[in-house]
Amino acid sequence: MSASTRNTIAWILQGLAGLAFIFIGGMKVKDLTATIDNFVKMGFPGWFGYLIAFGELLGGIGLLIPRTVRLAAAGLLI
């Protein structure tokens, strides 16, 4: 497999992952009260729901911007 083919596949997978994180984070932000309630039921503090919801949304956006890919991937990894 050539380097350009691998690069193209990596960009496609990166774009799909970014869109998935945007969708999932957007759903959590859309119904933020239920998200916070779910995190509280799991034993986490309420602010953790905000952190995860907005972190996924912003991380997904960051995966689609070439200059912020590494930072976004590191943030999503945490």
C-alpha positions in Angstrom: 0.0 0.0 0.0 1.4 3.4 -1.0 1.9 6.3 1.4 -0.7 8.4 -0.3 -3.3 5.6 0.0 -2.5 5.2 3.7 -2.8 9.0 4.1 -6.1 9.1 2.3 -7.5 6.3 4.5 -6.2 8.0 7.6 -8.0 11.3 6.6 -11.2 9.4 5.9 -11.1 7.6 9.3 -10.2 10.8 11.1 -13.2 12.6 9.5 -15.6 9.8 10.4 -14.3 9.8 14.0 -14.7 13.6 14.2 -18.2 13.4 12.9 -19.1 10.6 15.4 -17.7 12.6 18.3 -19.6 15.7 17.2 -22.8 13.7 16.9 -22.4 11.9 20.3 -21.3 15.1 22.1 -24.1 17.1 20.4 -26.7 14.6 21.7 -25.3 14.9 25.2 -25.4 18.7 25.0 -28.9 18.6 23.5 -30.3 16.7 26.6 -27.9 18.1 29.2 -30.1 17.5 32.2 -30.4 13.8 31.4 -26.6 13.6 30.8 -25.9 15.2 34.2 -28.4 12.9 35.9 -26.8 9.8 34.3 -23.4 10.9 35.5 -24.7 11.6 39.0 -26.3 8.1 39.1 -22.9 6.6 38.2 -21.4 8.4 41.1 -19.6 11.2 39.4 -20.1 14.9 40.2 -22.6 16.9 38.1 -19.9 19.1 36.5 -18.4 15.9 35.0 -21.3 15.6 32.6 -20.7 19.1 31.3 -17.0 18.3 30.9 -17.6 15.1 28.9 -20.4 16.5 26.7 -18.6 19.7 25.7 -15.2 17.8 25.5 -16.6 15.3 23.0 -18.2 18.1 21.0 -15.1 20.3 20.8 -12.8 17.3 20.4 -14.8 16.2 17.3 -14.6 19.6 15.8 -10.9 19.7 16.6 -10.4 16.4 14.6 -11.8 18.1 11.5 -9.4 21.1 11.7 -5.9 20.1 10.5 -4.0 22.4 12.9 -5.7 21.1 16.0 -5.8 17.3 15.2 -3.0 16.3 17.6 -4.4 18.4 20.5 -7.9 17.2 19.9 -6.8 13.6 19.8 -4.9 13.9 23.0 -7.9 15.6 24.7 -10.2 12.8 23.5 -7.8 10.2 24.6 -7.9 11.5 28.2 
